[in-house]
Amino acid sequence: MRIAVVGATGLVGGEMLKVLAERQVQITELIPVASERSAGKKITFKGKEYTIVGMKAAIELKPDIAIFSAGGSISLEFAPQFAAVGTIVIDNSSAWRMSPEHKLVVPEINAGLLTKEDKIIANPNCSTIQMVVALAPLHKKYKIKRIVVSTYQSVSGSGIKAVNQMEAERKGEEAEPAYPHAIDKNVLPHIDVFLDNGYTKEEMKMVNETKKIMGDDNIQVTATAVRIPVVGGHSEAVNVEFEQDFDLKDVRDLMANTPGVVLQDDVQNNVYPMPLDAHGKDEVFVGRLRRDETQPNTLNMWIVADNLRKGAATNAVQIAEYLIDQFWSVKA
Ligand code: 2RA
């Protein structure tokens, strides 16, 4: 497979290269792509040196798959150009996520929607991915009516500038501000821009993407997305109301047996998911399962995942693996 990684010098792009190597995806040629400013620089992938190329050169190389993490405007401009030469694009930006012509995929949930005709495939937002991986099996069994979610999101979700700001603040040094307020020793109820309805784009991504991935517009979602000074992963406090009642033991068993989910729920021994533990891993970690005693058919849960991995790079690579397995592998 000739695979391009577009945005190879970014935080997520770097994670994509790491995940592609770790999961030993069948790559005959790697094409690292970045801005013209970075073209010509070298990267090392699986012990071999590669030269970063610009977008035009990458398109001319006609990769089989191009995994993008380069922002929405770059994707809107260049994803169609890659698709026009036969490349399948898996895009981590929000550009195509809510487009009715494009699929929004979490492989464990809806990879079956993909066909050979899909040339631009959207990777969901990190805070959405980890939530739906845990909730999809519960929706299937108990039918979700409403989700109230509060997130506690890693600074790495905002990019290297914000991580640098936090680390500089921690050392009492000056840094170029990525945020209008201090990040360290603070929490910021502000991720992405505010919209006319008073919610942020991040919060509305969770509302809209959840419906599309779960294939059910009746699911009501309300979200509060908060930035906190950690780097290992996003955490989410989720209150979910179902149409039907549930047995807590059945919920625990279901979580413990859901692909991609790890149940960490033994509060008597201080066992619960934390970003420090989730960092560098590909699973979604679920804990603090307990019935909401204030209303029927309602469950509280705590969901943690590495936002750069399952929240971005790993989910995108898993889509690529699915495509390779379904549409490229020579069936025995
Ligand atoms: C964030 N989910 O955490 C957004 C985009 N990565 O900033």
Boltz pocket constraint, residues with backbone or C-beta under 6 A from the ligand:
constraints:
  - pocket:
      binder: B
      contacts: [[A, 125], [A, 126], [A, 127], [A, 153], [A, 154], [A, 156], [A, 157], [A, 158], [A, 159], [A, 191], [A, 192], [A, 202], [A, 307]]
      max_distance: 6.0
